[in-house]
Amino acid sequence: MSNQTTIDRLRVLLAALDPSIDLTGDEAALLGRVATHFVVPATDTMWLALAVLHAEFPTRDQVVDGIRRIRLDGAASVLKEIAHAPVRRGIFGLHPVRPVRVVTGATFVDVHHTARTGLATGIQRVVRKTIEQWSQSHELLLVGWGSAFGALRELSTQERANALYGTYPDAESEGTAEVTVPWRSTYILPELAVEDERTARISALAEFSGNASYVIGFDCVPLTSAETTGQGMGGAFAKNLAAVARFDKVATISGAAALEYRGWRRMLSGAGLTGPEIEPVLLPADAGTVTDAELASAKKSLVIDGLPLLLCVGSHEPRKNHLAVLSAAELLWREGHEFCLSFVGGNSWGGQAFTTQLKQMQERGRPVQTISAISDALLWGGYRAAACTVFPSLNEGFGLPVAESLAVGTPVVTSDFGSMKEICEQGGAILIDPRVDASLAGGLAQAMFDPAVNQRLRDEAARRENKGWNDYATEVWEYFHKSS
Amino acid sequence: MSWAELDQSEEIDRPGLSQALLGRLATVAPYFLSEQADVDALVQRGAGPLLARLVTEAKASESTDLLWLLIAGVTASFPNADQVRMTRRAIALASPTKISAAFLEACFDSAVRFDDLDKGVEVVSGGTVVDVDFCANHRHNTGIQRVVRQTMSRWNATRDVVLVAWTANGGAMRSMTPLERSRVIEWNTYTEPGRDQPPVDPEVYRVIIPFTSVVILPEVPQAALCSALAALAEYSGNRVGLVGYDAIPVVSADTLDSNETERFVRYLTIFKHSHRLAGISAAATEEFAGFAAALPAQGLVGPETVEVSLPIDAPDGDAEAIGATGTDPLVICIGSQEPRKNHLAVLFAAELLWREGVAFRLRFIGGGSILYTREFDKRVRALKRNGRQIEVLRGVNDEVLLSAYREARFSLFPSLHEGYGLPVAESLAFATPVITTDYGSTAEIARGGGCLVVDPRNDDELVVAMRSLLTGDDILNRLHAEIAARSDRTWDDYANELWDQLVLPLRGELDV
């Protein structure tokens, strides 16, 4: 890959500002032609000039300051200074200057994290399924950030594969990938960006660059339920929101998430901001398939002593309220009900109390266990094998295990508010107050042990119209691209 | 752990602990048992039987009020939400004979940690308890502390309130010493005996437990107190009222250190379980109302929010002139140098005008973190080198500030986000016109007259407004006339209105 000189970058900038213009001549001639576009400096061209000439996307302050300097000292001298200012060379300044290109009229999709992670939890599933569907019918430019979150670059082949399918968690980026600058384009952020440097630059892109900017909104839990999140998340998430405040549109994954985002948007007026358009596009209820052998193997893992299975899917963080599940189960066992309880989910922040309580109950001989090594076969087999599933979360952008259980026709006991309630609108569930253990136990008793109720819920679940990923991806794309 | 074991455990083997516990149980017992004779009989039988009876009553109760009270009474510390839930589960599942042991095992850990087991407790029932922990312990006196001290000095004189601080380890609310009270209600007249020191517990104090009371939080509590206060709001049955200052750490998180946001989201965990909030401006009230509107997603309704705007008020004290003097008019810009205050826009606008030949002096007053002041100071130095009349005063006292307000032709406050905009109000109190932001809380103050408003993100509007006040007297005279005609509220008005709008409705809910 060739090194770009200052003159090369000036040509790239000039070509983007005016595709028909003459790109010949020396630096002074090129600067003079660029300067004609900054007689009255505008924020979008200022953003573009800084991104191209610095090989790094500017922050808000840099754009505002650039305009002020041009107004005080004139475009030619300021642009010359910018063009000769040190160019970002990656972390520690070790890398060669990255070549810059400007891409016009494209759809940039920022999947930086999804392209590099081995995780396959809720957010990654949404991102992968969505961009997979989009890429079948639209031209996408999948992008990520450099090591220091200075600028966007196109993903390597391996990163692209990992972004789409999760197949290369250790994907290598390709050395000094080109800095890729969107211009008169669309920038879509389908994942959660929480890195400070990244959100600061995304914010300026959304506010100033003139590109259309859209984002998928998952929830506002770190803001609205801080007691259930670890230290550090609130600060990082609020910086994400500060960037989202400058976006054009947010597609939230549920009506409950839209309620959270709209509440947050109301908070912006004191800062003189109006915030993005916010619409919910409910995630699909996907029914994964299993073979008979997989189902048998899942039963073997999850069912204890041949007892009816109560299944609880999700990590053991406090927000998922698994202590209440243990407490309700204990109440039911004491009432003489016979069943086993299996949790499927990893340990996480704040899961200590759960682990301790579970151990005590196992020592007292209760048929209860937790399995942290999750596979698709175990999960989908488990949903099918269960008499009922339980998901009494205190706050969810979208209660995925609720939708998954209902999609295979298994009744659910879940919270009587938010996205959980929303997913159950077509029936198949008993809604309870997750803050009252007796309410949870009562709901479980009905769904698990009253055969008529269990059958009614199963019938309701079977009649549900379940939305697919294709429908979801199409709805989001159409919402983003319809003129508002 | 059984009660007998507990009594013998080494950790708490201090003289008088059993007696102290019995005393605390006897203090809370009347809220569980309607007949004082029953209480007396149980006290005669000792702590064990009394505790067993109270735990049984708490278990039988539909609500969590009694359970919260019992935990607070037994442990002399306020539980967090996890402790309340854990204790509630433990006694729900325990057999009648083991109910005391289950209760103690679930909640006693907090008591040992907080080390207040030798303390007596006082239950404030049907009262109005006001948490003024920070003002009681600190001599800092800017924004929030001024509101608290101005309000509490008035409430203390005219209303029935119980002012409380927290134990130094953050375990529980406690009674205050005379000096601490003076710091809160006699700010302008008391004498501080020594240097400012980190908070320590007084030699003698009582743990104060509000029950079926109104609890008012006029400060933003320190992070360490938030989980106990959130649990108090959620579980204790007390009606909790807040004074809401702003949501800047969330809304303008991009202009602040992440730690400030971290602290603030913990504060919001109290807010979401509280019952009423009085915002210091319509803008601040709307920020909290917006947050409350997000809460049904988690099955909560959130508090009622109501606007009780701060008064226009001049800081007390004499003026003392410090700073460069000159014949050219003085323009001042008050406030800490941080990105949110938009001071780089002021520097830009001033330089444009200086280049036009408009003569004036520009003075900034206010501190700032080195993180932000470096770049600002660099630019100020560059302007000075070019002969501009600009100065930055840091760490100056109120007298210098007052003198600047008096001397200035007008002041500048084009902040990007404020809960109130105190410098706007102060400037108006000194009859000095202000150029300020055309939205949010500053626009609310400006509506009363005496201000020019601008879009702080539009440098041209700032330039035009400054030029109009520097190059002619017409508009300035009009603004002076407007200031003279303003009818502004006083601290007396604010203190009364806050009582009527925040405390009285909550007291009304208690009677239901």
Interface residues (C-beta under 8 A of the other chain):
Chain A: R60 D61 V64 D65 R68 R71 L72 D196 T199 A200 S203 C220 P222 L223 T224 S225 A226 E227 Q231 G232 G234 G235 A236 A238 K239 L241 A242 A243 A245 A256 A257 L259 E260 Y261 R262 G263 W264 R265 R266 M267 L268 S269 G270 A271 G272 L273 P318 L323 S327 E330 L331 R334 A353 L394 N395 S415 D416 F417 G418 S419 D433 P434 R435 D437 A438
Chain B: A81 D82 R85 M86 R88 R89 A92 L93 S227 A230 D246 A247 P249 V250 V251 S252 A253 D254 S258 N259 E260 T261 E262 F264 V265 R266 L268 T269 K272 A283 A284 E286 E287 A289 G290 F291 A292 A293 A294 L295 P296 A297 Q298 G299 P339 L344 F348 E351 L352 R355 L416 H417 E418 G419 T437 D438 Y439 G440 S441 D455 P456 R457 D459
